[in-house]
Amino acid sequence: MESPCLLAFCLLAPLWAQGINLSQGEAGLPASPLVLYPWRQRAGPSRVKRAWVIPPISVSENHKRIPHLLVQIKSDKQLPGGVIYSIKGPGVDEEPLGIFSIDKFSGKVFLNTMLDREKNDRFRLRAFALDLGGATLEDPTDLEIVVVDQNDNRPLFQQEIFTGHVVEGAVPGTYVLKAEATDADDPDTDNAALRYSILEQGSAGLFSVNETTGEIRTVQVGLDREVVSVYNLTLQVADMSGDGLTTTATAVIYVDDINDNPPEFTKPEFSMEVLENTSGVDIGRLLVHDKDLPGSPNWLARFTILEGDPDGAFAIRTDPHTNDGILSVVKALDHEGRDHFTLTVSVQNQNQLHPSAPQTTRALAMVQVQVLDVNEAPFFRENPRLASVVEGAPPGTELTTFSASDPDTRQPQALSYSLAYDPADWLLLDPRSGRVQTKRELPCRSPFLQGGWYTAVILASDNADPPRTATGTLSIELLEVNDHGPALLPPAGVMCSEPSKGQGLLLSATDEDLPPHAEPFHFRLSPDAPQLARNWSLSQLNATHAVLVVLAPVPAGLHSLPLLLSDSGTPRQERPQLLNVSVCPCDEGGSCQAGTAAASTAGAGLSFGALMVILSSILLLLALALLAAIRERCHRPPRHEGLLQSSRDDLRDNILAYDEQGGGEEDQGAYDINQLRNPDFFPPPCPRGKQPIRRDAPYSYATPPYPRKLPASPSDIEDFINEGLDAADSDPNAPPYDTALIYDCEGSGSVAGSLSSIVSSLTDGDQDYDYLSEWGPRFRRLADLYGH
């Protein structure tokens, strides 16, 4: 038995797909349409399968009767226990939720909210039929709900203000801009059929709009930016082919400028003034007027000086903000040379005139420029001024007259001169005439000379108020004069006595003069001694050196050779020189043999003049030392100290006589040493006065300290005596060794003989020194030397 196929019963009336009613449903509800797919025939005996299909259901957007029954579905497998219906899909269990619902027992599908086609234009749901146990009775079927559009949206322009440009003088039909609008309603219906129009554009009526495309174009001539530069149009768009909802917008159309107006001067002539000797300054403006768009190339002016400026002293440029011509001076003007200029200036735009503009000639203007006189500083026509003077010129020698000129010929003024820089104070300047003279002789070796040139700065001032000053540089060349002959360097040397040994003596020279009055030097033997040429030869080595060699063996010793040295100056200076040559025997290596060099060089190396200078210096020093010694001797006070001074640590209180060979008890008496310490002890017949200073005493010798410190112990007596001897030798007041020495005054009537051998006898042979051997071992040596 064949299983029946599913039957779909649609209770929605009227049935839009078939447009018929098949049955009546429940009371108060519309009938459900039943749509059957045709039976599918198979070849031969076969089963027939049917399917239930629900046609699309249409519902208008913005439906306000809610809930609204859309359709009722039923299954042909209605069981006694009943069927459970359900739907799924967008609007049910998917976003947006809650739009549709179904009665699970009756199969009625309801609309629960208002629909908006612009958000969702259709919904595709799935319908299910289940038994009470949840088993599927039928295969799921599609349920499509179509939202029907309503004209509920106004058309909208894509922007509130549209902007366009069109050049002035454009021909009719010139495209300007396109206004575009959109409508959210169904584009396949009249709800979205748009139409454009211009509601307002002024009285000219120069523009039109295509009602379907929204393009705006010009419709007639007459666009002039200088008359109207901006047009404001009110646009409208309407749906339903122009009968529905409307919206407006604004179109702003700018008329672009063309160069159809040439610039013009505001007046035919301009007057200006400028101070002389000024440059790089603006002296005035030339005003122009142009109707074209300010700041554009069609408006900017370009000025040209046509006549009146042959030297290019003026320049004119355009002020980009005001379009004025700015006249400036680029070269300093001289009032005395020319005090007035008449310039012819033209003006035109930077861009060429448009062909549609009327052809006119360039605008011209006359500019009168007056050059004003000012006090100008004097100037030196030759600056720096070069002068020269020979070396050694006497004071008062005129060097040059460094005068300035005053350019103010129409205002004669007096000029005065002064020295601003004269580092060596060599110059004397006349303040009225500018004549320069020497104040003193100019030395060639001055540190103020740079390369033989002396530089001074001179100021020239006028007597205006305030005065103007010019600065001039005076460069003086000090010309070298050949007033010095060359000098031999060195004046002495050592040579070998044989020609085959040694390489000769290298000679050089120096000259106080500067080139070209110095080297090359010329060396030669003096013609006054022709015999020297037999043994000696002098050959030039280079510009400053020569070599002296021996031609034949010469005896060892000092040889003085007269030479003649000359320079290369003009006039040539020749100077005789004496060369001291020490000749010595040499070994094979060309060196002086040992023991002969010192002897051969004795006296060599110093010329006669040098020896005289040295001897004079020695005599002068000796005279000064003698004067100092005499002065010191005359001013020294007399000394009255005793032979021995006080000493706190004197261990020798007395002198004891230990010789017991005679005299008895009288010889045992001690000698009181305090008598030597007291100068008053000595009798008056022997007064001690100031001793004269020795003539041979050096000036640097000072009087030795007195009194001397006594030795601390008897073992130091030798050191004490030696120190006393050194002090006596260096004492300028003590007599020399070859004079009678006064040791001390022994008083009148002394039995002791004199200690001086010079006083007692004229020769040592008259003395008897044998008694010295009796004084002990230390004096025995003296007895052997002087005894008979």
Steps between C-alpha positions, in 0.01 A plus 500: 500500500652828397584753771324831447711807431492817704229754415546867580190693587521874491230679686610851397246673281525600221749249362743729308668223304181333372248764593230236605337375826501123546334452834377684800702472817400573849243755572633855483826405317578518129519185301842337444619455143607156404781472254590158367800411304391289196530127528823356373421205257745213481527246216302185580332437829649727762418697811382858482670751751355835583656808674348797682617844384397845626522782243662837597292714731494880452451749779526880483764684704379724776192276560348635816241229592705278721492200544412425142418148372713418201421130425389168653676177414373142543637153441301226322635258757267621763514237772247441769742617758561830307788677322752749644602787260808722526696752292867604505717762332564878496225681685423198718802349671762704309559874489281696487315295767126500574365628170306180414331230714285182440226329689648154544164321499314693228796590279405870478793735426477858639684833440584655836676832411500761224738425215747734325586397146809718503641274772366160392318457169422126547518216760566134424364264771486119541172328606498169694218244579561262795286251685443521871803285560725733306531282191504669162182454310592695189822629346565868588372744244602863414284792596599833325353829618544798263482857640313731261657855464326821589618856415613576851847652421582841359775527244828638642774702330847356549616835643326809622715739297638427156792707374591567138719728291454658163722756325358837425381541142420126469283401202148352551496127576823510704494229766517637855421221751276199568256478791425143613232367737390157627168342619480210745177368354477213250690612189270287282200708597398861451578553864866546393451670164678839550471828313733811539411866464634852580270686732695829510809646327435871483367709219771418248399141433846403378489132611277196442488147648427167333197363687609137483883524532535815715768659275512880510615692193502857374212601278609844377795742485566782742718349773730781622701448817552871546116539508391183685766266629278244682156354419284317760240257358221324696454144371208259558461125453160313517409127482193350337637657176478843648160466670609345826715598792758784444833620639705815426873582487724793404738527206777766528654585164818708489586694190874456435699801396670549166741780421255723323596822682848660461656690798492879501696767694296699747664825373725588208797642700674425830764703690769360732823604681818317593819593688823475309748223578227263613419167339273206569219723629137540385408855400129472408202303366315507168129424555303297241145362473391166347141364497607139476511264796743636764797275564461308173752515214231686304517775765871517584681781320846509346676838477770604255720811492500600134698826502705729725733249667793433267734384782254261665497695826130424566297181535129439538324196642136402571350482847308168486249619759407841363613465136688831535828564325785566748778718357845459659856625447754226434798724420609799706417832334721809499327831548796685353492282190121495441228626731181407307364196312184461290398136462238354263339189652253256342278236663336179378374173646719199554253299287410592146164661437218264402401514134155608604637808679510834314844568354657813651851646525714458811442751777782755547598737782773760556710490818693812608795416735686783677851422637563688826844623603668375820838563661733240350820376653827594331683227315854416401531455128797266544445267790730352611770750413844350432821687586863411540804633685857385507651347808663753730310800361541796738210640703282740306519305175176553307330172412179602322195722516200284585206732434129426472216647293159625613217387271272782623592739221192712564588531869873582519651383827848502655679170558739415782732201539614296798696186570281216626768231501875557514633214717867607495429876520713553191281742303422867511171604330398847394133533615412743220671362191544131586874514434684213670861529622729285708537592864811288556724264312329179406701187593477199271490253788195648672232256618239735352613414148320217326696379203673837472172695509376738767124561522329809639133610502403860426158661561353782291206690657284786377366784714130422464269437792530214564832455320561214261826310496688295244768243579808457286782248522857614439748221418865608509768277355837536670753455223807306600835675451815299464689661788653192662765266375493128575672371811695173520338223700683344682811718515729205590542131432731197504658337193746226422849606400516266200277533190430129482349487844174657602236662285582862561328767705135589426443876516172691510393863524212709628373840393286746693338610175201325350472350151586599233787673682626186673578161351649367285825582676840500332812375684859567395848535645613856555692633196725684745660167595569329164735252666201325658397360163802268504380300797129579530199472269149636558218360282128595496271218613155664470338840550596522868796261549857453381772241569861581599759235417882485515691455176828399657611386845497789744661511840287424801389793706275802476467670162311825449366528147359831374185446292271722298124432519248675274123481459274527193336831584505828313745649549700195600645510850840340559633434847849374606495220755782326690473125515699326779585150386659252742704254297583167656647166388219257429471125498376295209137572595551876469493572874762697692747279679483480878704764680514737207145620484516690826830660419406590150174653602648708775410853424286396207136574478524862611569791277695804612184699546347228715811483715494874552137488607572223750802678647308825529221321683745341744666834575161662556396227742828531692456876531148458631616238752780727618265792551260282695781366721631850574154619588445206731838554669446871557158449658597213735508602872813426715509172686618475863410142579750277670667207347262261670136577561276378776379145479264336734646156420871587517685195634841669482489748786877533522816425312722272707874463449591132534872537408700445815851533354576824668361790681410322819176589667460814302434296188217315669276800510195498280438766237166664529326477160241759600759764427471414131126543512514850641610762244559752778781285630741607228697817561403814307823535300358235262155628405307290242355707226306414184706300259506612137330278242736299288534600140488144376184415699211395275194721522279207595705414808330591823651555843506163681286470814668621815542378771543137395352217698757315710543122457304279733795269584883511474486241218326758276787746516620397152161578346495826692837605355399402142178696527695800622735470204211493252340797671824697482544419131153624419512805726540811280636692802784255559841568340625267227746218564804695382454778757570522868216348699393654828379217719441698815653777704732348757542817699800720545826357618410141407785258523356286221652539160311578185325209328537646154793377300449786257563761766793325671683400185486556130569134404421162642870416498565730797260303718598207719230237504690228686316576819179380341617143544482549874127577486390148436420266209256739333763777460789271408381493137522881485852487640603256223354730231642828623796394710865492391 
